[in-house]
Amino acid sequence: MSFMSSLSRLHRFPFALACSVLLGTGLSVSADIVVNTSTELAEAPVGHAIEVRGVARPDDIPYSSYVAAMRAFDQYHHYAPSAPLLFSARTHDGKLDGLRVSITGEQVWIPVPIDARGQFSLPMRQDALDDKAVVLSNVRDGQVNWASVIRTPGLPEGSLRLGDLRLGCRVDYALERQQTSLWVATLLRVVGGCNSDGRMTRALKRPGMHVKLSYQDREEILPDRYYVSHHTAWTMPLTDGDWPDDTLIQFIEPDSNFVLDKACADQLQRESQKPYSHGSSTYSENDCVWHPGDD
């Protein structure tokens, strides 16, 4: 097994949804963004906004964490110069009707426009920082998966760009450092985050898929050693200088003879039905990684 510090999606953010740092040690730790510090909004179904100040909710994300992510995006924007920084809110059933997001503190309340896909951007507001505001929704805890979205326009459907993933890793790393526990933050500094030689992994949309990298005339299908967690996740070559930022990443459907073992299939089924978990948790590299939504 190995230390496994989740950076995405996340999981809450992730850029990777199931992004992690794997090191050759004796146990594994997932450090999803830890959020339980601020105020506002009691639980309410979609379509019913209720303002109740002074009520802390596990799904409330400090606005300062988003600001750290926005600053990291500006600092490392050269990895994906054409990509905007967006965030998204996904629900288990895919329904977004009535979903509301706001930046809320004791003195400020800033409604955040959301598009039809649940994506939104956030303004840089000093008054919200001073007020220790949080970013929250009107959906009860555990029903929304928050994710950063960094995607260069014009990519083929279902594909990714390596530079977008490199930038996304740094955005989520900034969020992680702001919100995780002290010992996990120390671990992240030790392993070096997105510049480390650790293995950064991302959940596959479907178990058994293969990943093809292509740049100009060069193509490579990643060999079996790049797939982990019962072939439910893949290792991203974020630190591989042989693949430039404009490398296109495409996904190949599983081989006809691929069979996911029953224990893994049962685990993925359970994960798909559980509330989203946004606190620290532990899991082993033998666990299967559930993909919570479309890339």
Stockholm file with secondary structure:
# STOCKHOLM 1.0

chainA/1-295         MSFMSSLSRLHRFPFALACSVLLGTGLSVSADIVVNTSTELAEAPVGHAIEVRGVARPDDIPYSSYVAAMRAFDQYHHYAPSAPLLFSARTHDGKLDGLRVSITGEQVWIPVPIDARGQFSLPMRQDALDDKAVVLSNVRDGQVNWASVIRTPGLPEGSLRLGDLRLGCRVDYALERQQTSLWVATLLRVVGGCNSDGRMTRALKRPGMHVKLSYQDREEILPDRYYVSHHTAWTMPLTDGDWPDDTLIQFIEPDSNFVLDKACADQLQRESQKPYSHGSSTYSENDCVWHPGDD
#=GR chainA/1-295 SS CCEEEECCCCCSSCSSSSCEEEESSSCCEEECCCCCCCCCCCCCCTTCCCCCTTCCCTTCEEHHHHHHHHHHHHHTGGGSTTCCCEEEEEETTCCCTTCCEEEECSSCEEEECCCTTSEECCCCCHHHHHTTCEEEESSCTTSEEEEEECCCTTCCTTCEEHHHHHHHHHHHHHHHHHHSCHHHHHHHHHHTGGGSSSEEEEECSSTTCEEEEEETTEEEECCGGGEETTTTEEEECTTCTTSCTTCEEEEECCCTTCCCCHHHHHHHHHHHHSCCCCSEEECCTTSCCCCCSCC
#=GC SS_cons         CCEEEECCCCCSSCSSSSCEEEESSSCCEEECCCCCCCCCCCCCCTTCCCCCTTCCCTTCEEHHHHHHHHHHHHHTGGGSTTCCCEEEEEETTCCCTTCCEEEECSSCEEEECCCTTSEECCCCCHHHHHTTCEEEESSCTTSEEEEEECCCTTCCTTCEEHHHHHHHHHHHHHHHHHHSCHHHHHHHHHHTGGGSSSEEEEECSSTTCEEEEEETTEEEECCGGGEETTTTEEEECTTCTTSCTTCEEEEECCCTTCCCCHHHHHHHHHHHHSCCCCSEEECCTTSCCCCCSCC
//
